[in-house]
Amino acid sequence: MGADINVHDQWAVESMGPIQDRTNEHLGTSDKALVQYRRLLRQEIEKVLGGAKPFMFLDAAHARSIQGPATMDGIGPTRGWETFWMEVDVKRRRGAPWAVPVPQDITDKTRHLKVV
């Protein structure tokens, strides 16, 4: 499938087949987390159906303020790996359809990249 992990994720999500009937499932004690997650999911679905915002709702204003770790979709070279991830991150941010600021410490190290 190649080095791009997004292709792998897409395959896993899109090739799962039909939704399985879980009504006759027999969960055991080791499935406590699964049971709790399903309860939480149903609870949050009911909230949304009732017009309320779900748990961890993220509006556009807050979404723009979040900056997490950069995602790297590729395998870097043996030499130059120290800046490879920064270059990938800068290209990803500059190519995004929304305003994604490039952190100053990364900008300083990737001046050779053209501003897009």
C-alpha positions, 0 to 999 in steps of 0.5 A: 500500500505504500509509505503513506499511512493515510492510505492504510487508514483509508483502507481500514475504514472503507473496507470493513464491509457491512455494519455488524449486528451486535445485538446478540453479542456476549461481552465478558468482564474483559470488555468493560471499556467497550461496554462503557464506550458504547454507553457513552456513545449512545448518551452523546447521540441522545444529547445531539438528538435533543439539540444539546452539544455532545461531549468534547464539542469543538467549535470553529473558534476553538479549533483554530486555537489548537496546535498539537503535534505535527503529523508526518506522513512519510518515511524520511531519509537517513541523512537530513532526517532532522529537518525532513519532518519540519519540511513535511510539516511546513508543506502540509500547513501551507497547503491546508485550505484553512489558516494553519500557522507555522510555528516560528521555530520551524519557520526559522529552520525551513527558510529554503522552502518557498512560501505557498 
